[in-house]
């Protein structure tokens, strides 16, 4: 080792590693602010402030009515399934 290394010890590594660490931290920060559509916590999945569980609590009859309204099932199928659900 030459005399140029005596005063530095392991500190020569700091100017090499620190810019890389700063770029990684900045990238993570940009993802959390802009990558999720705005500054909100990652655990927040609701967009209108209501609970995200309301989609799961939809009854079978509501789903049936929506399928019929979209034309996915015929009137006969609707009536048959409705009869099964009510019994």
N, CA, C and O atoms as a Tinker XYZ file with bonds, in Angstrom:
   348  protein
     1  N      0.838000   -1.181000    0.000000    73     2
     2  CA     0.000000    0.000000    0.000000    64     1     3
     3  C      0.881000    1.242000    0.000000    63     2     4     5
     4  O      1.855000    1.334000    0.748000    81     3
     5  N      0.534000    2.158000   -0.821000    73     3     6
     6  CA     1.305000    3.380000   -0.896000    64     5     7
     7  C      0.840000    4.402000    0.134000    63     6     8     9
     8  O     -0.151000    4.174000    0.828000    81     7
     9  N      1.535000    5.509000    0.236000    73     7    10
    10  CA     1.189000    6.531000    1.234000    64     9    11
    11  C     -0.163000    7.200000    0.962000    63    10    12    13
    12  O     -0.730000    7.819000    1.863000    81    11
    13  N     -0.677000    7.089000   -0.238000    73    11    14
    14  CA    -1.955000    7.729000   -0.539000    64    13    15
    15  C     -3.120000    7.038000    0.160000    63    14    16    17
    16  O     -4.198000    7.624000    0.257000    81    15
    17  N     -2.940000    5.811000    0.649000    73    15    18
    18  CA    -4.022000    5.072000    1.293000    64    17    19
    19  C     -4.002000    5.179000    2.812000    63    18    20    21
    20  O     -4.962000    4.761000    3.459000    81    19
    21  N     -2.945000    5.723000    3.403000    73    19    22
    22  CA    -2.819000    5.720000    4.856000    64    21    23
    23  C     -3.890000    6.566000    5.545000    63    22    24    25
    24  O     -4.398000    6.168000    6.594000    81    23
    25  N     -4.234000    7.684000    5.000000    73    23    26
    26  CA    -5.200000    8.561000    5.654000    64    25    27
    27  C     -6.649000    8.156000    5.412000    63    26    28    29
    28  O     -7.534000    8.617000    6.133000    81    27
    29  N     -6.915000    7.328000    4.441000    73    27    30
    30  CA    -8.294000    7.019000    4.056000    64    29    31
    31  C     -8.874000    5.821000    4.792000    63    30    32    33
    32  O    -10.062000    5.842000    5.116000    81    31
    33  N     -8.125000    4.814000    5.062000    73    31    34
    34  CA    -8.661000    3.611000    5.685000    64    33    35
    35  C     -9.694000    2.995000    4.751000    63    34    36    37
    36  O     -9.381000    2.713000    3.594000    81    35
    37  N    -10.924000    2.779000    5.228000    73    35    38
    38  CA   -11.982000    2.228000    4.401000    64    37    39
    39  C    -12.886000    3.287000    3.806000    63    38    40    41
    40  O    -13.848000    2.954000    3.114000    81    39
    41  N    -12.603000    4.545000    4.056000    73    39    42
    42  CA   -13.476000    5.629000    3.609000    64    41    43
    43  C    -13.429000    5.879000    2.108000    63    42    44    45
    44  O    -14.253000    6.637000    1.595000    81    43
    45  N    -12.512000    5.280000    1.400000    73    43    46
    46  CA   -12.477000    5.462000   -0.052000    64    45    47
    47  C    -13.716000    4.851000   -0.690000    63    46    48    49
    48  O    -14.086000    5.218000   -1.806000    81    47
    49  N    -14.363000    3.918000    0.014000    73    47    50
    50  CA   -15.538000    3.244000   -0.506000    64    49    51
    51  C    -16.779000    4.146000   -0.461000    63    50    52    53
    52  O    -17.688000    3.986000   -1.276000    81    51
    53  N    -16.820000    5.081000    0.477000    73    51    54
    54  CA   -17.988000    5.945000    0.662000    64    53    55
    55  C    -18.373000    6.722000   -0.605000    63    54    56    57
    56  O    -19.543000    6.681000   -0.988000    81    55
    57  N    -17.455000    7.423000   -1.271000    73    55    58
    58  CA   -17.864000    8.158000   -2.482000    64    57    59
    59  C    -18.243000    7.251000   -3.648000    63    58    60    61
    60  O    -18.847000    7.721000   -4.612000    81    59
    61  N    -17.912000    5.988000   -3.588000    73    59    62
    62  CA   -18.268000    5.062000   -4.651000    64    61    63
    63  C    -19.660000    4.486000   -4.416000    63    62    64    65
    64  O    -20.453000    4.383000   -5.352000    81    63
    65  N    -19.965000    4.111000   -3.174000    73    63    66
    66  CA   -21.213000    3.425000   -2.848000    64    65    67
    67  C    -22.361000    4.400000   -2.601000    63    66    68    69
    68  O    -23.501000    4.101000   -2.956000    81    67
    69  N    -22.091000    5.537000   -2.012000    73    67    70
    70  CA   -23.157000    6.460000   -1.613000    64    69    71
    71  C    -24.018000    6.946000   -2.779000    63    70    72    73
    72  O    -25.236000    7.001000   -2.609000    81    71
    73  N    -23.491000    7.298000   -3.929000    73    71    74
    74  CA   -24.371000    7.687000   -5.041000    64    73    75
    75  C    -25.303000    6.558000   -5.477000    63    74    76    77
    76  O    -26.447000    6.814000   -5.850000    81    75
    77  N    -24.833000    5.327000   -5.436000    73    75    78
    78  CA   -25.673000    4.187000   -5.796000    64    77    79
    79  C    -26.809000    4.045000   -4.788000    63    78    80    81
    80  O    -27.957000    3.833000   -5.178000    81    79
    81  N    -26.505000    4.157000   -3.509000    73    79    82
    82  CA   -27.524000    4.065000   -2.461000    64    81    83
    83  C    -28.544000    5.185000   -2.625000    63    82    84    85
    84  O    -29.744000    4.954000   -2.477000    81    83
    85  N    -28.083000    6.385000   -2.927000    73    83    86
    86  CA   -28.996000    7.523000   -3.082000    64    85    87
    87  C    -29.932000    7.324000   -4.272000    63    86    88    89
    88  O    -31.108000    7.676000   -4.184000    81    87
    89  N    -29.442000    6.769000   -5.379000    73    87    90
    90  CA   -30.278000    6.522000   -6.551000    64    89    91
    91  C    -31.335000    5.467000   -6.231000    63    90    92    93
    92  O    -32.485000    5.609000   -6.645000    81    91
    93  N    -30.971000    4.420000   -5.509000    73    91    94
    94  CA   -31.924000    3.374000   -5.139000    64    93    95
    95  C    -33.005000    3.945000   -4.222000    63    94    96    97
    96  O    -34.190000    3.694000   -4.440000    81    95
    97  N    -32.615000    4.706000   -3.204000    73    95    98
    98  CA   -33.586000    5.305000   -2.277000    64    97    99
    99  C    -34.500000    6.270000   -3.024000    63    98   100   101
   100  O    -35.707000    6.283000   -2.779000    81    99
   101  N    -33.956000    7.067000   -3.918000    73    99   102
   102  CA   -34.763000    8.002000   -4.696000    64   101   103
   103  C    -35.749000    7.243000   -5.597000    63   102   104   105
   104  O    -36.897000    7.661000   -5.743000    81   103
   105  N    -35.316000    6.154000   -6.189000    73   103   106
   106  CA   -36.206000    5.344000   -7.024000    64   105   107
   107  C    -37.355000    4.765000   -6.224000    63   106   108   109
   108  O    -38.495000    4.767000   -6.691000    81   107
   109  N    -37.077000    4.267000   -5.024000    73   107   110
   110  CA   -38.132000    3.729000   -4.164000    64   109   111
   111  C    -39.096000    4.828000   -3.762000    63   110   112   113
   112  O    -40.309000    4.619000   -3.764000    81   111
   113  N    -38.583000    5.980000   -3.422000    73   111   114
   114  CA   -39.431000    7.115000   -3.046000    64   113   115
   115  C    -40.327000    7.549000   -4.205000    63   114   116   117
   116  O    -41.512000    7.815000   -4.000000    81   115
   117  N    -39.787000    7.623000   -5.404000    73   115   118
   118  CA   -40.582000    8.005000   -6.577000    64   117   119
   119  C    -41.661000    6.969000   -6.849000    63   118   120   121
   120  O    -42.778000    7.330000   -7.221000    81   119
   121  N    -41.350000    5.681000   -6.671000    73   119   122
   122  CA   -42.362000    4.645000   -6.876000    64   121   123
   123  C    -43.520000    4.805000   -5.897000    63   122   124   125
   124  O    -44.681000    4.732000   -6.299000    81   123
   125  N    -43.219000    5.022000   -4.617000    73   123   126
   126  CA   -44.288000    5.118000   -3.628000    64   125   127
   127  C    -45.118000    6.384000   -3.788000    63   126   128   129
   128  O    -46.294000    6.390000   -3.425000    81   127
   129  N    -44.542000    7.448000   -4.317000    73   127   130
   130  CA   -45.311000    8.682000   -4.494000    64   129   131
   131  C    -46.090000    8.671000   -5.804000    63   130   132   133
   132  O    -47.276000    9.003000   -5.812000    81   131
   133  N    -45.454000    8.297000   -6.907000    73   131   134
   134  CA   -46.092000    8.394000   -8.215000    64   133   135
   135  C    -46.519000    7.052000   -8.798000    63   134   136   137
   136  O    -47.459000    7.014000   -9.592000    81   135
   137  N    -45.883000    5.977000   -8.443000    73   135   138
   138  CA   -46.162000    4.676000   -9.029000    64   137   139
   139  C    -47.498000    4.103000   -8.617000    63   138   140   141
   140  O    -48.044000    3.257000   -9.325000    81   139
   141  N    -48.037000    4.533000   -7.504000    73   139   142
   142  CA   -49.313000    4.036000   -7.034000    64   141   143
   143  C    -50.432000    5.019000   -7.332000    63   142   144   145
   144  O    -51.535000    4.853000   -6.810000    81   143
   145  N    -50.195000    6.019000   -8.135000    73   143   146
   146  CA   -51.245000    6.945000   -8.527000    64   145   147
   147  C    -51.420000    8.114000   -7.579000    63   146   148   149
   148  O    -52.428000    8.816000   -7.662000    81   147
   149  N    -50.499000    8.341000   -6.703000    73   147   150
   150  CA   -50.599000    9.465000   -5.787000    64   149   151
   151  C    -49.978000    9.144000   -4.443000    63   150   152   153
   152  O    -49.611000    8.001000   -4.171000    81   151
   153  N    -49.866000   10.149000   -3.615000    73   151   154
   154  CA   -49.234000    9.949000   -2.308000    64   153   155
   155  C    -50.195000    9.314000   -1.310000    63   154   156   157
   156  O    -50.800000   10.013000   -0.497000    81   155
   157  N    -50.335000    8.001000   -1.368000    73   155   158
   158  CA   -51.163000    7.282000   -0.404000    64   157   159
   159  C    -50.410000    6.039000    0.017000    63   158   160   161
   160  O    -49.552000    5.560000   -0.723000    81   159
   161  N    -50.706000    5.514000    1.170000    73   159   162
   162  CA   -49.958000    4.348000    1.638000    64   161   163
   163  C    -50.210000    3.121000    0.778000    63   162   164   165
   164  O    -51.292000    2.982000    0.208000    81   163
   165  N    -49.232000    2.228000    0.674000    73   163   166
   166  CA   -49.370000    1.043000   -0.170000    64   165   167
   167  C    -50.517000    0.127000    0.247000    63   166   168   169
   168  O    -51.046000   -0.612000   -0.583000    81   167
   169  N    -50.907000    0.164000    1.516000    73   167   170
   170  CA   -51.975000   -0.721000    1.975000    64   169   171
   171  C    -53.356000   -0.155000    1.671000    63   170   172   173
   172  O    -54.362000   -0.811000    1.941000    81   171
   173  N    -53.420000    1.033000    1.122000    73   171   174
   174  CA   -54.702000    1.657000    0.801000    64   173   175
   175  C    -55.109000    1.274000   -0.610000    63   174   176   177
   176  O    -54.491000    1.720000   -1.577000    81   175
   177  N    -56.151000    0.445000   -0.740000    73   175   178
   178  CA   -56.599000   -0.010000   -2.053000    64   177   179
   179  C    -57.892000    0.635000   -2.495000    63   178   180   181
   180  O    -58.318000    0.452000   -3.635000    81   179
   181  N    -58.528000    1.391000   -1.607000    73   179   182
   182  CA   -59.805000    1.994000   -1.988000    64   181   183
   183  C    -59.574000    3.350000   -2.634000    63   182   184   185
   184  O    -58.692000    4.099000   -2.216000    81   183
   185  N    -60.362000    3.663000   -3.645000    73   183   186
   186  CA   -60.174000    4.885000   -4.406000    64   185   187
   187  C    -61.163000    5.966000   -4.026000    63   186   188   189
   188  O    -60.902000    7.145000   -4.262000    81   187
   189  N    -62.290000    5.596000   -3.443000    73   187   190
   190  CA   -63.300000    6.591000   -3.111000    64   189   191
   191  C    -63.439000    6.792000   -1.606000    63   190   192   193
   192  O    -64.376000    7.453000   -1.159000    81   191
   193  N    -62.527000    6.235000   -0.825000    73   191   194
   194  CA   -62.568000    6.403000    0.609000    64   193   195
   195  C    -63.409000    5.361000    1.313000    63   194   196   197
   196  O    -63.384000    5.279000    2.541000    81   195
   197  N    -64.158000    4.557000    0.562000    73   195   198
   198  CA   -64.968000    3.520000    1.184000    64   197   199
   199  C    -64.135000    2.263000    1.345000    63   198   200   201
   200  O    -63.032000    2.156000    0.807000    81   199
   201  N    -64.665000    1.336000    2.076000    73   199   202
   202  CA   -63.960000    0.085000    2.317000    64   201   203
   203  C    -63.918000   -0.749000    1.047000    63   202   204   205
   204  O    -64.864000   -0.741000    0.260000    81   203
   205  N    -62.820000   -1.469000    0.849000    73   203   206
   206  CA   -62.703000   -2.311000   -0.336000    64   205   207
   207  C    -63.473000   -3.611000   -0.171000    63   206   208   209
   208  O    -63.573000   -4.388000   -1.121000    81   207
   209  N    -64.024000   -3.868000    1.019000    73   207   210
   210  CA   -64.760000   -5.104000    1.255000    64   209   211
   211  C    -66.177000   -5.042000    0.711000    63   210   212   213
   212  O    -66.850000   -6.071000    0.644000    81   211
   213  N    -66.645000   -3.867000    0.320000    73   211   214
   214  CA   -68.025000   -3.757000   -0.130000    64   213   215
   215  C    -68.236000   -4.521000   -1.436000    63   214   216   217
   216  O    -69.355000   -4.958000   -1.709000    81   215
   217  N    -67.194000   -4.694000   -2.250000    73   215   218
   218  CA   -67.327000   -5.483000   -3.477000    64   217   219
   219  C    -67.562000   -6.959000   -3.149000    63   218   220   221
   220  O    -68.302000   -7.649000   -3.850000    81   219
   221  N    -66.927000   -7.432000   -2.083000    73   219   222
   222  CA   -67.037000   -8.828000   -1.705000    64   221   223
   223  C    -68.379000   -9.141000   -1.053000    63   222   224   225
   224  O    -68.805000  -10.296000   -1.044000    81   223
   225  N    -69.048000   -8.133000   -0.509000    73   223   226
   226  CA   -70.284000   -8.377000    0.218000    64   225   227
   227  C    -71.508000   -8.324000   -0.690000    63   226   228   229
   228  O    -72.638000   -8.285000   -0.204000    81   227
   229  N    -71.296000   -8.322000   -1.984000    73   227   230
   230  CA   -72.398000   -8.293000   -2.934000    64   229   231
   231  C    -73.144000   -9.621000   -2.878000    63   230   232   233
   232  O    -72.536000  -10.690000   -2.935000    81   231
   233  N    -74.453000   -9.544000   -2.766000    73   231   234
   234  CA   -75.238000  -10.777000   -2.630000    64   233   235
   235  C    -75.333000  -11.502000   -3.976000    63   234   236   237
   236  O    -75.077000  -10.935000   -5.038000    81   235
   237  N    -75.711000  -12.776000   -3.883000    73   235   238
   238  CA   -75.858000  -13.598000   -5.084000    64   237   239
   239  C    -76.970000  -13.056000   -5.978000    63   238   240   241
   240  O    -76.870000  -13.112000   -7.204000    81   239
   241  N    -78.026000  -12.534000   -5.365000    73   239   242
   242  CA   -79.138000  -11.991000   -6.145000    64   241   243
   243  C    -78.700000  -10.745000   -6.926000    63   242   244   245
   244  O    -79.106000  -10.555000   -8.072000    81   243
   245  N    -77.875000   -9.903000   -6.306000    73   243   246
   246  CA   -77.381000   -8.706000   -7.007000    64   245   247
   247  C    -76.502000   -9.104000   -8.192000    63   246   248   249
   248  O    -76.584000   -8.510000   -9.268000    81   247
   249  N    -75.672000  -10.103000   -7.981000    73   247   250
   250  CA   -74.814000  -10.587000   -9.068000    64   249   251
   251  C    -75.671000  -11.146000  -10.204000    63   250   252   253
   252  O    -75.401000  -10.902000  -11.380000    81   251
   253  N    -76.702000  -11.895000   -9.836000    73   251   254
   254  CA   -77.607000  -12.467000  -10.834000    64   253   255
   255  C    -78.296000  -11.376000  -11.643000    63   254   256   257
   256  O    -78.396000  -11.470000  -12.866000    81   255
   257  N    -78.766000  -10.347000  -10.960000    73   255   258
   258  CA   -79.441000   -9.247000  -11.653000    64   257   259
   259  C    -78.491000   -8.522000  -12.602000    63   258   260   261
   260  O    -78.882000   -8.130000  -13.702000    81   259
   261  N    -77.252000   -8.347000  -12.177000    73   259   262
   262  CA   -76.266000   -7.685000  -13.046000    64   261   263
   263  C    -75.949000   -8.534000  -14.273000    63   262   264   265
   264  O    -75.813000   -8.005000  -15.376000    81   263
   265  N    -75.830000   -9.840000  -14.087000    73   263   266
   266  CA   -75.554000  -10.725000  -15.221000    64   265   267
   267  C    -76.704000  -10.684000  -16.226000    63   266   268   269
   268  O    -76.482000  -10.690000  -17.437000    81   267
   269  N    -77.925000  -10.644000  -15.714000    73   267   270
   270  CA   -79.090000  -10.571000  -16.596000    64   269   271
   271  C    -79.125000   -9.228000  -17.326000    63   270   272   273
   272  O    -79.425000   -9.165000  -18.518000    81   271
   273  N    -78.819000   -8.166000  -16.600000    73   271   274
   274  CA   -78.823000   -6.833000  -17.211000    64   273   275
   275  C    -77.756000   -6.708000  -18.303000    63   274   276   277
   276  O    -77.966000   -6.008000  -19.293000    81   275
   277  N    -76.628000   -7.375000  -18.131000    73   275   278
   278  CA   -75.568000   -7.327000  -19.143000    64   277   279
   279  C    -75.843000   -8.262000  -20.313000    63   278   280   281
   280  O    -75.138000   -8.230000  -21.322000    81   279
   281  N    -76.866000   -9.090000  -20.172000    73   279   282
   282  CA   -77.197000  -10.000000  -21.256000    64   281   283
   283  C    -76.408000  -11.289000  -21.252000    63   282   284   285
   284  O    -76.373000  -11.997000  -22.259000    81   283
   285  N    -75.772000  -11.606000  -20.138000    73   283   286
   286  CA   -74.980000  -12.832000  -20.060000    64   285   287
   287  C    -75.866000  -14.064000  -19.948000    63   286   288   289
   288  O    -75.462000  -15.152000  -20.359000    81   287
   289  N    -77.063000  -13.911000  -19.400000    73   287   290
   290  CA   -77.986000  -15.043000  -19.250000    64   289   291
   291  C    -79.350000  -14.655000  -19.802000    63   290   292   293
   292  O    -79.693000  -13.475000  -19.876000    81   291
   293  N    -80.112000  -15.654000  -20.183000    73   291   294
   294  CA   -81.447000  -15.404000  -20.739000    64   293   295
   295  C    -82.458000  -15.239000  -19.613000    63   294   296   297
   296  O    -82.146000  -15.461000  -18.442000    81   295
   297  N    -83.667000  -14.848000  -19.983000    73   295   298
   298  CA   -84.757000  -14.678000  -19.003000    64   297   299
   299  C    -85.067000  -16.003000  -18.303000    63   298   300   301
   300  O    -85.297000  -16.023000  -17.094000    81   299
   301  N    -85.074000  -17.092000  -19.043000    73   299   302
   302  CA   -85.359000  -18.403000  -18.463000    64   301   303
   303  C    -84.281000  -18.799000  -17.456000    63   302   304   305
   304  O    -84.585000  -19.288000  -16.367000    81   303
   305  N    -83.023000  -18.583000  -17.830000    73   303   306
   306  CA   -81.925000  -18.900000  -16.904000    64   305   307
   307  C    -82.012000  -18.037000  -15.653000    63   306   308   309
   308  O    -81.779000  -18.509000  -14.540000    81   307
   309  N    -82.351000  -16.764000  -15.851000    73   307   310
   310  CA   -82.495000  -15.852000  -14.719000    64   309   311
   311  C    -83.559000  -16.352000  -13.750000    63   310   312   313
   312  O    -83.322000  -16.419000  -12.544000    81   311
   313  N    -84.723000  -16.699000  -14.272000    73   311   314
   314  CA   -85.824000  -17.163000  -13.425000    64   313   315
   315  C    -85.464000  -18.472000  -12.712000    63   314   316   317
   316  O    -85.806000  -18.652000  -11.543000    81   315
   317  N    -84.787000  -19.373000  -13.399000    73   315   318
   318  CA   -84.414000  -20.648000  -12.814000    64   317   319
   319  C    -83.421000  -20.454000  -11.677000    63   318   320   321
   320  O    -83.576000  -21.033000  -10.602000    81   319
   321  N    -82.410000  -19.644000  -11.918000    73   319   322
   322  CA   -81.389000  -19.402000  -10.880000    64   321   323
   323  C    -82.012000  -18.635000   -9.713000    63   322   324   325
   324  O    -81.707000  -18.910000   -8.553000    81   323
   325  N    -82.879000  -17.679000  -10.020000    73   323   326
   326  CA   -83.557000  -16.914000   -8.979000    64   325   327
   327  C    -84.379000  -17.837000   -8.079000    63   326   328   329
   328  O    -84.385000  -17.681000   -6.858000    81   327
   329  N    -85.066000  -18.790000   -8.686000    73   327   330
   330  CA   -85.869000  -19.756000   -7.932000    64   329   331
   331  C    -84.958000  -20.594000   -7.017000    63   330   332   333
   332  O    -85.294000  -20.855000   -5.863000    81   331
   333  N    -83.804000  -21.007000   -7.552000    73   331   334
   334  CA   -82.847000  -21.797000   -6.756000    64   333   335
   335  C    -82.313000  -20.985000   -5.574000    63   334   336   337
   336  O    -82.161000  -21.510000   -4.471000    81   335
   337  N    -82.032000  -19.709000   -5.810000    73   335   338
   338  CA   -81.483000  -18.873000   -4.736000    64   337   339
   339  C    -82.507000  -18.600000   -3.634000    63   338   340   341
   340  O    -82.153000  -18.522000   -2.457000    81   339
   341  N    -83.751000  -18.458000   -4.014000    73   339   342
   342  CA   -84.781000  -18.148000   -3.033000    64   341   343
   343  C    -85.219000  -19.364000   -2.236000    63   342   344   345
   344  O    -85.827000  -19.211000   -1.177000    81   343
   345  N    -84.932000  -20.549000   -2.706000    73   343   346
   346  CA   -85.358000  -21.753000   -1.971000    64   345   347
   347  C    -84.310000  -22.209000   -0.980000    63   346   348
   348  O    -84.510000  -23.204000   -0.283000    81   347
